[in-house]
C-alpha cells in the first residue's frame, strides 16, 4: 500500500490486526493495539469446509494474543451470532480475558460458558447503548445498530491517535421489530469530530439499493397464515433471529394458533430472550411439543431449526422420517424463512425435495430479508462518518472489493482504502497509515473434545481414506528366528469389495509372500525396512492393476 504521508517514526501508532474473518464469512476476530494495551473485538468460529472430514468447528489461531497476554485488556462483542461469539469458550481456556457485550449478546455468551464450565472463571460486564468502557489506552463506545439479532452494536474505538468505527454486522432498519432504529445521529456526531478509520460490514456490498425492513417479513407471514388456515404450518429459520420468531408468534396469536418451538438451539435462544424481555409472547401461546397431538393441525404452528438443510437439525429429521414427535404429511405447509448460505444450496434442496415427496407444500421465496446493509446503506454510513481511511471487513474478497469500490466512489483516495488479509498489521495515526508486517494466524480445528489435535496431516489422511480406502497387511514374525509365523493376511476397507475381487486379493497375497521371502533370505530383521518393502511393492501392484492408490498400512506382530 502507498503511504499517505511521510511516516513519523517517533510517535506511537495504533495497530489494527485482523486475526480472522477476512477470507470468509465467519471466524471474525480483530485485535486493536496501542502501546501496552490490546482490545479484542469479537471472537467467532466458522463451520468446516466439505474437505474438512469429521471436523465440527473451526476457530482462530490466537498465538499473537497469547504471546502478548499481559497487554490484553478484554474482548468486546458486537452481537450474539456464532461467527462472532462461537470461539469464546475455546479461546478463554488459553487466555482468560473479561468480556464486554450488550444484554442479549451476554445472555447467549453465558449459555456457552455454562456448557463449558467457564462461567465462574470469566469476568463479564453488560454494556448499554451509549455507554463506554475504558480498557487500557482505549475507550470503547457501544452504538445501537440493527441486524438479524436483537442488541447488535457498532463500536467506536477511541484511541490516543483517533477514533476507529467498527460497524459489526448491521443494516439500517427504520422500523425494527424490537427496540429502536440504528443511532445514525451518533455516527454523524462522531463523523463531525473526525474519524480515523471505518471498518464496515461488506457482506451485501455487491447488492444495490437498501435492505428491506424486518417488518416486511411480518406482513408476508400474515398473508401466509391467512391463505393456509386449513393446514399445519412449520416455519424454519435461524435460531438467533429473535425478531423473526417474534413476528411468527404475532401472526400465530392473531390467527388463534398454538406455537411449538423445536430444535435445541432455537429453544435455548428463545428462553434466553424471554428471560431478558427481548421477545414478547402472549400467555397460553407457547406449548410443549408433547402437547402437539392435543390440538388440530390447523390450530398449530411449529418454529424449527434446519433452514440450512443441516443433517441433524429438527426439520431435516422431520423430512427423513426420523423425528420422534413430528411426521410430515399432505396437510403441512413448510416455510423456509431464510436464504441458503453459499455452499448449503444442495442440502436445502435435498430437504425441500424430501418434504414435497411427502405431499407437503413448501414455500421458500419472499419470506426472508437480510440482516446486512446493501450499497445505499453502506454509502450512508460512509457519508455520515467521513473516515480518513476505509478498511472493508466481514466477507469474502469479492464482497470487500465491492465495498472498496463504494469507498472510492465516495471520494476516499485509493491509497487510503486498505484491503487487508488476516494477520496483516496496519499501523496508523493522524497523519499516516501503512501495512507494516504480519503476525501468525491460521485455523484451529475442533473435532469432538479435541481442540487443535487434528492438523493438516490428519486431514490429508482422512481425505486419502475417503477417496481411495485402505489396505491393511497383517504379518506375524517369530522374534527368535525372524521367520514368518503366519500371514500375510490382507484386509480391505473402502478400496474393493473383497468377495468380488478374489483374484486381485490372491495375487496381492502371493506378491506379499514373495516380498517377505526376499526379506528373510537377505537376513533383513529391521521391521521398518520390511514394512517399507511391503508398502512399496503392494502400492505399485495395486496402481498397475486398478489405477488407485489406497492407504497401505502394514502391521507386524511379534510372536
N, C-alpha and C positions, 0 to 999 in steps of 0.2 A: 504493500500500500504506500502511496505517496504521503509524505509528511505535509501537514497543513502549514506549519511554520517551523522555524529552527527550534530544535528541542532544547529546553533549559534543563541541563542535567543536574543542576544543584537542587532544585525543588522536588519535594515528594510528589508522586503521581498516583492516581487511582488506577488500580489494576482490575480489569473485568476478565474473568476466566471461566468460560463455559466448560463444565466437566461432562456434559451430555446434552442431548436434546436437539442438536443442530444437524444431525444427519438423518433423523427420522422423526415421526410424530410419536413422542413418548420419551421417557427417561430424562425429564427436564431437571437440571441442577446447574446452578451458576454460583461461583464464588466472587465476592467483591472484596478487594484487599486494599487497605491503606495503612502503610507503616506497620504497626503492631496489631492491627485488627483485621479479621476476616469475618464477613457475614455471608451465610449461605442462603440462597433463595431457591426454594423448592427442593424436593428430594424424591424423584419419581422413578417408576420402573417402566419397562416396556415388555411386551409379550414376545415369545420366541418366534423366529422365522421358521419356515417349513423345514429348513435343513438342520435345525437345532433339535435333533431327535430326542424325545424324552425330557427336554428341558421345560420347567414350569414357568420361570420368570427370568428376566434379565435386569440386573441392577448396575448402577455406575461404579466404576473403579474410583475410590476416593483416596488413593495413595497420597495425592498432594495435600489433602486436608489432614490426613494422619501425620504426615511429615511436619505439618505446621499446626499441630493440635493446640499448642499454647496460644496461638493467635485467634482461634475460632471462638467467636463470642455467642453464636447461636444460629439457628436456622429459622427463616421467615417463610411462611407458606402462603401462596396466593389463593388456592382453593382446594377442595377436597377430592379431586379426581385422582385415580390410581397413578396416572403418569406424572403426578406432582407430589403425592404423599406415599406411594406404594413401597418405596425402598427404605423408608424411615426405620422400620423395625430391624432391618439388617444393618444399616449404617450405624444406628445407635449402639449396637454391640461393640463396635470398634471405636466410636467417637461419641461420647456422651455429651450432647450439647442441648441447651434449652431450646424449646420450640415456642414460636410466637405465631398465632393464627386467629382468625375470626371464629365466631361461635360454633357454627355447624361444622366448619373445617376441623376445629379442635375436637368436636364430638366424634367425628369419623376417625381421626388420628387416635383418640383414646381407645376406641374399639380395637384398633390394630395392636396398640401397645399392650392392651389387656390380654389379647390372644397370645402374645409373645412374652408375657410376664415381665414387661418393662415399665409398667405404669408407675410403680413405686420408686423407680430409679431415675425417672426423667422429669426435669423441671418444665412446667408448661405455663403459658400465660395467654389468656384470651384478650385480644385487642379489638376495640370498637372502631368503626369507620371514623376517620378524622383524627384518631389518636395516633401518637408516635411512641416509639420505644427507642431508647438510647442504647446502642451496642458498641462499646469502644469508641472509635473515632466517627462512627456513623449514627445518624438519626433516621429511623425508618418510619415513614408515614403510610398509613393504610387508607386507600381511596376507594370509594364504592364504585363497583362496575357491575355489569350484567353478564351472565353466562348461562350455561345449561345446568348449573347447580347453584343453590342459594349461597349467599355470603361470599361471593367471589370478590377479590380485591386486586387493585393495581397497587404498586408500591412506588413511593417517591423516596429514593435512597439519597439522603443528604450527606455529602462528604465535604471535607475542607476545601476541595477544589471545584465543587459544583454538584448539581443535582442530576441523578440519573433516574428516569422514569421507566419502570418495568411494568408493562400492562397486564402481565399474566394472560390467561385465556379470557377473551372478552368479546362482547358485541355491544352496540348502542341500542338499548331497548327502552323506548319512551313509555311503554305501557307494560311493565313487568307483572307477572302473576303475583309475586310476593315481594314485598319491600319496595324501595324507591328506585327510580331510574339512576343510571350512571351519573356520577357527580362531574359533569362536564365543566361546571363553574370552577372546581378546584384545579382541573387540568389547565384551564385558561389562566387562573391566578399564578400557577407555577410557571406557565409559559411567559407571562409578563415579567416575572422576576428573573427569568433566564434559566434554561435547561441545558445542561451539558450534553446529554445523550438520551435518545429514546430507544428502548428495546421493546419492539412491538410484535404482537402475535401475527404470524404470517399464514396461518392455516388456510384461510379463504382469500388470500391476496390475489388469486387468479380470477376470482368471481367478480363480475361487475355489479354495480348497484349497492343496495342495502340488504342486510339480513332481515327477514321478517320478524315481527314481534312474536314471542312465545304465545301470546294470547290468541293469535290466529289459529293455532292448533286447537284451542278450546272450541272455537266456532265449528271447526271440522268435526270434532268429536260429537258435538251436539247434533250435527246433521246425521252422522253415522248412527248414533243412538236412536234418533227419530226414525230413520229408514230401516232399522233392523230390530224392531220391537218384538218380533216373534222368535228371535234366536238368542242363544247364549253368546256373549262377547268375551273374547280372550285377547288382551292387548299386551304386546311385548314391547318393552322399551328399556333404556339404560336404567339400571338400579339407582344411579346417582341423580337422575333427572327428577328431582322432587317436585318442581313446578309442573312437569308433565303429569306426574301422578296426581297432583292436586286437581288438575283440570279434568282428569278421568273421573276422579271421585265426585267433582262438582256435577258432571253430566250424569253419573250413576245416581246420585241423590235426586237430581231433577226428574229422572225417569223411573224412580222408585226401585232401583236395583241394589242388591247387596254386593259388597265388594270383598273379594278374596285376594290377598297378596301372597304370591308364591315365588319361591326362589330364595335361597339363604341370604344372598347379598341384598336383595330387594327388601326382605323382612327387616334385616339389621338397620339399613339406612332409614327406612320409614319410621322404625321405632325410635331411632336417634332424633330424627326430625320432629316427631311428635313430642318427645321429651323437651325439646328446645323451642317448641311453639313455632317451628318453621313450616308446619303444614297444619291445615285446619280440616278435621274430619268430623262430620255431623254424628251425633250419637246414633248407635244401632246401625251404622252403615257397614263397618268392617265386621266380617265374620271369619271364623276359623275354617280352614279348608275341609276339616272333618264334617262341618255342618253344610257343606255344599249340596249334599243329597237331600237336605230338608227343604230346599227351595226349587221351584220350577226353573228350567233353563232360562226362560225369558225374563227372569227376575234377578239374574246374577251377572256379574262381570268379574273376570279373573285378570289381575295385573301381574305379569310374569317377566322373568328374565329370559334371555335366549334370543334377543332380537338380532344377534350377530351370528346365529347358527352354531353357537358353541356346543360341543358334543354333550357335555354333562349338564347343561342348563335345562331349566324346567320345560321350556317349550320344545326343545329337541327331544326330551324324553317323552313328552306327550305325543309328538309326531311319530316316534318309532315304537309306540305302544308299550313303553317300559315305565311310564309314570304310574305310581301305585294308586293315585286318587282321582286322576282326570283322564277320561277316554274321549278322544276326538270323534265326532260324528257329523252327519249332514246338517244337523241343527246348529252348528257352531260357525261363527264368523270370527276369523283371526285377523287382527290388525297389527302390522309391523310399524310401530311409531319410531322409526329411526332409519337412517341410510346406512347401507353396509360400509364399514370401514374398508379402505382399499386392501385387498387380499382376502376379504371374507365373502366375496360375492358368491363363490361356488358353494360354500357351506350354507349360506342363506337360501340360495336357490334349491338346494337339496331338501331343506326343511319345508320350504313352500310346496315343492312337488309332493312330499310325503303327506302334508296336510290336505292338499287338494285331492289326492288319491282316496282319501277317507271321506270325500264328499263335502268337506268344509269349504266355505268361501274365504278367500284370502284377500285382504286389502293392504297394499304396500306402497301406494302413491299418495302424495299430498297430505300425509299425516305426520309430517316432521318438519321442523325448521332447525337450522344450525345454531350452535351456540357461539359461533365465531364471526368476527367482523368481515364484511366484504369490502371492496375497494373504497366506496364512498365513506364508510365509517373510519377506515384507516386514514384517508385523507383528512377527515375531520379532526382526528386526534393529532396528526402532524401539524395541522393548521393552528390548533389551539396551543400546542406545546412549543412549536418553533424551535426544535432542538438544533444544537450546533452539529451533532454527529448522529447518524442513524445506524442502528445495529439490528437488522431483522432477525427475529428468533422464532422458535416454535414452528417447525415444519421441515419438510424435505428441501433440498437445494432449490428445486424449481419454484416452490412457494416463496422462499426467502428472496429468490432472484426477482420474482414478480413484485415483492414489496420494495426491493431496491429500485426498481423502475418507477414505482409510485413516488418514492422519496426524491428521485432525480427530477421527475415531472413537476414536483412542488418546489424545485429550486435549490435543493440541497446539493452542494458540489459533489461530483462523483468521488473525489478523494476523501470526502467526509462520510461516505457510506461504507461500512465495514462488513463484508461477507465472511464471517468467522467460521472456523471449524472447532469442534470440541477439542480442548487442550490449548488453543491459541491464547496468548496473553496480550490483551490490548491495554496499553498504558496511556493515560490521558490526564490533562489538566486544562486550565482555562485557555491555554494557547495552542497546545499540540495534542495529537493523538497518533499513535503508531503501534503496529504489531511488533512485539519485541522478542518473542520466543514461544516455546511450547512447554507444557507440563505433561506428566504421564496421565493418560486417560485410557479408557477401554471399557469392556463389559465384564461383569462377573455373572456366571450362570448359576441359577438356583435350581437344584434337582432334588425334590423331596426335602429332606432335612439337610442336605449337603449344600453349602454355600461356597462356591469357588473351587470345589474339588473336581468339577468336570471342566476340563480345558479343551484346547484345540485338538490335542492328540486323542483324547477320549471321544470327542465329537467325530473326528475323522474315522476312528474305529467303528463308531455306530453307523456312520454313513456307508462304510465299506460293508458291514454286516447286512445293512438294509438293501444294498444294491446287489451284492454278489453272494451272500451267505457265508457259511463256514464249513471247513473240513477239519475234523479232529483225528489225529493219528495217535493211537494208544499203543505203547510198546512196553513190555516188562523185561528188564535186564537182570541177569544174575550178577549180584555185586561181586561175587568171588571170582567168577571166570570171565565176566563181560559178555557171555553168550546171551542170545535172545531166549528168554524163558517162555514167553507167549506173545502172540501178536505177529505182525502188526494188525490191529483192528481199526477199521475206518468208520467214523460216524459223520454223517452229513446233515446239516440243518440249513434250510433256505437256499440250497445250491441245486440239487436234483432230488427227485422223488426216488429213493433208493430202490424200491420194489420194481420200478420200471426202468432201472438203469443198472441191472445186474452185471452186464458185460463190462461197462465202464468201471464199476467198482471192483470187479475181479481183476481187470487189467491193472488198475491202480494198486491193488494189494500185491500183485506179483511184482510190480516195479518197486514197491517198498521193501519187499523181501530181498530183492537183488541189491538195493542200496544198503540194507543192514548187513547182508553177507559181505559186501565190499568193505564196509567199515570194520567188520570183525576180522576179515583176512588181513587187513592193513594194521591190525592191532590198535585200532582207534578206540579209546575208552573215554574220551572227553565228550560229555553229554551235549555240550554246546555245539561242538562240531557235528555230532550225529544229528542233532535237531536241524542244523543248517542244511546238511546234505539231504535230509528227508524233505525239508521245506522246498528247497530249490528244485529237486527232481520232480516232486509232485506238482509244483506250480507250473513248470514247463510242460509236463504231460497234460494237465487239465487245460492249459491255454491252447495247446495244439489240437486237442480233441473237441473243445467246446467254445473256444474264444472267450472264456470267462476267467476272472481272477478272484475266486473266493478267498477269504481269510483262511490261512492254514495254520493250525495250532498243534504241533507235536507235543505229546505228553509222555514222558519216560518215568516208569515206576521202578523202584529198586526192590528186588526180591532177594 
